[in-house]
Amino acid sequence: MALIGYARVSTQEQNLEAQIDALERYGCQKIFSGKQSGSSFENAKKLDELLEYILEGDVVCVTKLDRLGRSLKGIMTAIDGIHSKSAALTTLDGVINSADDSPFGKAVLHVIAVFAELNKSLIIKNTTEGRERAIAQGKHMGRPKTIPDADRVKIRRLIQSKKKSKNQLSKEYGVSRTTIKRIVEETDDV
């Protein structure tokens, strides 16, 4: 049996050191780590490397359950992958110890999964309601426009009259040709 650590942070600005130190103090012989957004391929690759590395009887250690992934589905997939290798999962905060094969241990794992799913659903619901409320109030959603509406009309007219090309306008306004193409495809009542 070996203790194998996994550490993950969500952004480049965050620091892995605290997680790695905690995993080393716990006794992990090898630690896999990822320092990208949770949706990046880099973290998935590191998690896949971990799953390839572990053997039957090993214990995968994380500081907290959310270090395995950003979503319940990702976390549960990782847990299933660990269990499929006949390995166990433990969190240093003591919340999870899947080596505890008792009915209570299994129940704790499922209850945590249910609450994680509930939390995710509430976040999505609140975000959706907030977005709908903002749209109803006439607020612009998404990134702010890089080119004001008056200039957008001007760009469409210059392209339609063939006075300037998309390349010329993209250089003039400091945007991509794709942005100019989208502006040209807009209607004047935007």
Backbone hydrogen bonds in HBPLUS format (Angstrom, degrees):
<---DONOR---> <-ACCEPTOR-->    atom                        ^
c    i                          cat <-CA-CA->   ^        H-A-AA   ^      H-
h    n   atom  resd res      DA  || num        DHA   H-A  angle D-A-AA Bond
n    s   type  num  typ     dist DA aas  dist angle  dist       angle   num
A0059-VAL N   A0002-ALA O   2.87 MM  57  6.21 164.8  1.89 162.6 164.5     1
A0029-GLN N   A0003-LEU O   2.89 MM  26  5.92 146.4  2.00 155.0 158.4     2
A0004-ILE N   A0059-VAL O   2.88 MM  55  6.11 167.1  1.90 153.5 157.5     3
A0061-CYS N   A0004-ILE O   2.72 MM  57  5.93 158.8  1.76 150.1 155.0     4
A0005-GLY N   A0030-LYS O   2.74 MM  25  6.10 162.6  1.77 158.0 159.9     5
A0032-PHE N   A0005-GLY O   2.88 MM  27  6.09 166.2  1.90 141.2 140.0     6
A0006-TYR N   A0061-CYS O   2.94 MM  55  6.23 139.3  2.10 170.2 171.0     7
A0007-ALA N   A0032-PHE O   2.87 MM  25  6.37 155.2  1.93 153.4 161.7     8
A0034-GLY N   A0007-ALA O   3.00 MM  27  6.50 143.7  2.13 143.4 154.3     9
A0009-VAL N   A0034-GLY O   3.13 MM  25  6.57 152.1  2.21 154.7 163.0    10
A0014-GLN N   A0011-THR O   3.25 MM   3  5.52 143.7  2.39 103.3 112.4    11
A0020-ILE N   A0016-LEU O   2.98 MM   4  6.17 169.0  1.99 161.5 165.2    12
A0021-ASP N   A0017-GLU O   2.79 MM   4  5.91 165.9  1.81 157.9 161.8    13
A0022-ALA N   A0018-ALA O   3.05 MM   4  6.20 161.8  2.09 144.9 149.7    14
A0023-LEU N   A0019-GLN O   2.94 MM   4  6.19 157.5  1.99 151.5 157.9    15
A0024-GLU N   A0020-ILE O   2.87 MM   4  6.09 156.2  1.93 151.7 158.3    16
A0025-ARG N   A0021-ASP O   2.91 MM   4  6.14 162.5  1.94 152.7 157.4    17
A0026-TYR N   A0022-ALA O   3.01 MM   4  6.18 142.3  2.16 139.1 149.4    18
A0028-CYS N   A0023-LEU O   3.10 MM   5  5.70 167.9  2.11 154.9 151.6    19
A0027-GLY N   A0024-GLU O   2.98 MM   3  5.13 139.0  2.15  99.9 112.1    20
A0040-SER N   A0037-SER O   2.86 MM   3  5.30 164.6  1.89 118.6 123.5    21
A0045-LYS N   A0041-PHE O   2.79 MM   4  5.94 153.2  1.86 150.0 157.8    22
A0046-LYS N   A0042-GLU O   2.97 MM   4  6.27 156.8  2.03 147.8 153.5    23
A0047-LEU N   A0043-ASN O   2.88 MM   4  6.11 159.9  1.92 152.6 158.1    24
A0048-ASP N   A0044-ALA O   2.85 MM   4  6.05 154.3  1.92 145.5 153.0    25
A0049-GLU N   A0045-LYS O   2.86 MM   4  6.14 152.0  1.94 146.8 154.8    26
A0050-LEU N   A0046-LYS O   2.96 MM   4  6.24 154.9  2.02 145.4 151.9    27
A0051-LEU N   A0047-LEU O   2.94 MM   4  6.24 162.4  1.97 150.8 155.0    28
A0052-GLU N   A0048-ASP O   2.90 MM   4  6.14 145.7  2.02 145.8 155.3    29
A0053-TYR N   A0049-GLU O   2.97 MM   4  6.12 144.8  2.10 143.6 153.2    30
A0053-TYR N   A0050-LEU O   3.04 MM   3  5.05 120.6  2.41  95.5 110.8    31
A0054-ILE N   A0050-LEU O   3.04 MM   4  6.25 155.6  2.10 161.4 165.5    32
A0058-ASP N   A0055-LEU O   3.02 MM   3  5.60 164.9  2.04 137.8 140.3    33
A0057-GLY N   A0086-SER O   2.89 MM  29  6.10 171.2  1.89 135.9 137.6    34
A0088-ALA N   A0058-ASP O   2.91 MM  30  6.38 159.0  1.95 151.9 158.3    35
A0060-VAL N   A0088-ALA O   2.76 MM  28  6.07 168.6  1.77 157.0 153.3    36
A0090-THR N   A0060-VAL O   2.85 MM  30  6.26 154.1  1.92 166.0 169.6    37
A0062-VAL N   A0090-THR O   3.12 MM  28  6.60 153.3  2.19 155.3 163.4    38
A0092-LEU N   A0062-VAL O   2.83 MM  30  6.23 152.8  1.90 149.3 158.4    39
A0067-ARG N   A0064-LYS O   3.09 MM   3  5.76 165.2  2.11 120.5 125.2    40
A0068-LEU N   A0065-LEU O   3.12 MM   3  5.99 171.0  2.13 125.7 128.4    41
A0069-GLY N   A0066-ASP O   3.41 MM   3  5.67 151.5  2.49 102.4 109.3    42
A0075-ILE N   A0071-SER O   2.90 MM   4  6.17 163.3  1.93 155.5 160.0    43
A0076-MET N   A0072-LEU O   2.78 MM   4  5.92 170.9  1.79 158.4 161.1    44
A0077-THR N   A0073-LYS O   2.87 MM   4  5.96 151.9  1.95 145.4 153.5    45
A0078-ALA N   A0074-GLY O   2.98 MM   4  6.19 155.5  2.05 143.6 150.0    46
A0079-ILE N   A0075-ILE O   2.88 MM   4  6.20 160.1  1.92 151.9 157.7    47
A0080-ASP N   A0076-MET O   2.84 MM   4  6.03 160.1  1.88 146.2 151.9    48
A0081-GLY N   A0077-THR O   2.88 MM   4  6.11 152.8  1.95 144.7 152.5    49
A0082-ILE N   A0078-ALA O   2.91 MM   4  6.22 154.0  1.98 150.4 157.3    50
A0083-HIS N   A0079-ILE O   2.88 MM   4  6.13 166.5  1.89 155.4 158.9    51
A0084-SER N   A0080-ASP O   2.78 MM   4  5.93 143.1  1.92 144.3 155.0    52
A0085-LYS N   A0082-ILE O   3.18 MM   3  5.49 145.6  2.31 103.6 113.2    53
A0087-ALA N   A0082-ILE O   3.20 MM   5  5.50 157.2  2.26 148.5 148.0    54
A0086-SER N   A0083-HIS O   2.89 MM   3  4.89 156.4  1.95 110.4 113.5    55
A0098-SER N   A0089-LEU O   2.72 MM   9  5.20 156.8  1.77 162.2 166.2    56
A0091-THR N   A0096-ILE O   2.95 MM   5  5.27 156.5  2.01 144.2 141.9    57
A0094-GLY N   A0091-THR O   2.94 MM   3  5.46 159.2  1.98 115.9 120.4    58
A0100-ASP N   A0097-ASN O   2.97 MM   3  5.70 157.7  2.02 116.4 123.1    59
A0101-ASP N   A0099-ALA O   2.94 MM   2  5.59 109.8  2.45 113.2  96.3    60
A0106-LYS N   A0102-SER O   3.04 MM   4  6.35 162.4  2.07 158.6 162.8    61
A0107-ALA N   A0103-PRO O   2.90 MM   4  6.06 154.9  1.97 144.0 151.7    62
A0108-VAL N   A0104-PHE O   2.91 MM   4  6.16 156.9  1.96 152.2 157.7    63
A0109-LEU N   A0105-GLY O   3.21 MM   4  6.47 161.3  2.25 145.1 149.3    64
A0110-HIS N   A0106-LYS O   3.09 MM   4  6.41 157.7  2.15 149.8 155.4    65
A0111-VAL N   A0107-ALA O   2.84 MM   4  6.05 157.1  1.89 155.0 161.7    66
A0112-ILE N   A0108-VAL O   2.96 MM   4  6.13 164.0  1.98 154.4 158.3    67
A0113-ALA N   A0109-LEU O   3.11 MM   4  6.31 154.9  2.17 140.4 147.4    68
A0114-VAL N   A0110-HIS O   2.95 MM   4  6.21 152.1  2.03 145.3 152.6    69
A0115-PHE N   A0111-VAL O   2.97 MM   4  6.29 161.8  2.00 154.0 158.0    70
A0116-ALA N   A0112-ILE O   2.87 MM   4  6.08 153.6  1.93 150.4 158.3    71
A0117-GLU N   A0113-ALA O   2.99 MM   4  6.19 156.4  2.04 146.2 152.1    72
A0118-LEU N   A0114-VAL O   2.90 MM   4  6.16 155.7  1.96 147.7 154.9    73
A0119-ASN N   A0115-PHE O   2.88 MM   4  6.05 161.6  1.92 148.0 152.5    74
A0120-LYS N   A0116-ALA O   3.01 MM   4  6.24 161.5  2.05 147.0 151.8    75
A0121-SER N   A0117-GLU O   2.92 MM   4  6.13 160.8  1.95 150.3 155.6    76
A0122-LEU N   A0118-LEU O   2.91 MM   4  6.16 157.2  1.96 152.5 158.5    77
A0123-ILE N   A0119-ASN O   3.01 MM   4  6.26 157.4  2.06 150.4 156.3    78
A0124-ILE N   A0120-LYS O   3.00 MM   4  6.27 163.9  2.03 152.5 156.6    79
A0125-LYS N   A0121-SER O   2.89 MM   4  6.07 162.9  1.92 149.5 154.6    80
A0126-ASN N   A0122-LEU O   2.89 MM   4  6.03 169.7  1.90 152.1 154.8    81
A0127-THR N   A0123-ILE O   2.92 MM   4  6.02 158.4  1.97 148.5 154.9    82
A0128-THR N   A0124-ILE O   2.90 MM   4  6.03 161.4  1.93 150.4 155.6    83
A0129-GLU N   A0125-LYS O   2.94 MM   4  6.16 165.0  1.96 153.1 157.2    84
A0130-GLY N   A0126-ASN O   2.96 MM   4  6.08 159.4  2.00 144.8 150.7    85
A0131-ARG N   A0127-THR O   2.92 MM   4  6.12 156.5  1.97 148.4 154.8    86
A0132-GLU N   A0128-THR O   2.91 MM   4  6.13 164.4  1.93 154.3 158.4    87
A0133-ARG N   A0129-GLU O   2.94 MM   4  6.10 158.1  1.99 148.8 154.8    88
A0134-ALA N   A0130-GLY O   2.98 MM   4  6.16 157.1  2.03 145.1 151.3    89
A0135-ILE N   A0131-ARG O   2.93 MM   4  6.17 159.2  1.97 152.0 157.6    90
A0136-ALA N   A0132-GLU O   2.96 MM   4  6.12 158.1  2.00 146.7 152.8    91
A0137-GLN N   A0133-ARG O   3.08 MM   4  6.32 136.2  2.28 138.7 150.0    92
A0137-GLN N   A0134-ALA O   3.16 MM   3  5.08 127.8  2.44  92.0 105.7    93
A0139-LYS N   A0134-ALA O   2.93 MM   5  5.32 158.5  1.97 158.1 150.9    94
A0138-GLY N   A0135-ILE O   2.88 MM   3  4.99 156.6  1.94 106.6 112.6    95
A0151-ASP N   A0148-PRO O   3.10 MM   3  5.46 118.8  2.50 105.6 119.6    96
A0152-ARG N   A0148-PRO O   3.00 MM   4  6.29 144.5  2.12 148.2 159.3    97
A0152-ARG N   A0149-ASP O   3.11 MM   3  4.91 119.4  2.49  90.0 105.7    98
A0153-VAL N   A0149-ASP O   3.05 MM   4  6.38 153.5  2.13 152.7 157.6    99
A0154-LYS N   A0150-ALA O   3.14 MM   4  6.40 159.1  2.18 141.8 147.8   100
A0155-ILE N   A0151-ASP O   2.83 MM   4  6.06 155.4  1.89 147.6 153.8   101
A0156-ARG N   A0152-ARG O   3.04 MM   4  6.32 162.7  2.07 148.6 152.5   102
A0157-ARG N   A0153-VAL O   3.01 MM   4  6.32 158.2  2.06 151.0 157.1   103
A0158-LEU N   A0154-LYS O   2.91 MM   4  6.16 157.5  1.97 151.9 158.3   104
A0159-ILE N   A0155-ILE O   3.00 MM   4  6.21 157.0  2.05 153.4 158.9   105
A0160-GLN N   A0156-ARG O   2.90 MM   4  6.06 164.0  1.93 148.5 153.6   106
A0161-SER N   A0157-ARG O   2.90 MM   4  6.00 154.9  1.96 146.7 153.1   107
A0163-LYS N   A0158-LEU O   2.99 MM   5  5.27 139.8  2.16 154.2 161.0   108
A0162-LYS N   A0159-ILE O   3.01 MM   3  4.85 150.0  2.10  98.3 107.7   109
A0169-LEU N   A0165-SER O   3.01 MM   4  6.30 166.4  2.03 153.8 157.2   110
A0170-SER N   A0166-LYS O   2.85 MM   4  5.97 153.6  1.92 146.9 154.4   111
A0171-LYS N   A0167-ASN O   3.10 MM   4  6.33 156.7  2.15 149.5 154.9   112
A0172-GLU N   A0168-GLN O   2.91 MM   4  6.11 158.9  1.96 148.0 154.8   113
A0173-TYR N   A0169-LEU O   2.92 MM   4  6.00 159.1  1.97 150.0 153.8   114
A0174-GLY N   A0170-SER O   2.90 MM   4  5.62 116.5  2.31 129.5 143.9   115
A0175-VAL N   A0170-SER O   2.96 MM   5  4.93 146.3  2.08 138.6 146.5   116
A0179-THR N   A0176-SER O   3.14 MM   3  5.26 122.7  2.49  96.5 109.5   117
A0180-ILE N   A0176-SER O   3.26 MM   4  6.70 159.3  2.30 147.0 151.7   118
A0181-LYS N   A0177-ARG O   2.80 MM   4  6.07 158.5  1.84 151.5 158.3   119
A0182-ARG N   A0178-THR O   2.90 MM   4  6.17 156.5  1.95 149.0 154.5   120
A0183-ILE N   A0179-THR O   2.98 MM   4  6.25 156.5  2.04 148.6 155.2   121
A0184-VAL N   A0180-ILE O   2.92 MM   4  6.18 156.1  1.98 152.5 158.8   122
A0185-GLU N   A0181-LYS O   3.08 MM   4  6.33 142.7  2.22 142.1 152.1   123
A0185-GLU N   A0182-ARG O   3.15 MM   3  5.08 122.2  2.50  91.6 106.1   124
A0186-GLU N   A0183-ILE O   3.12 MM   3  5.21 151.0  2.21 101.1 109.9   125
A0190-VAL N   A0187-THR O   3.31 MM   3  6.00 144.5  2.45 126.1 125.5   126
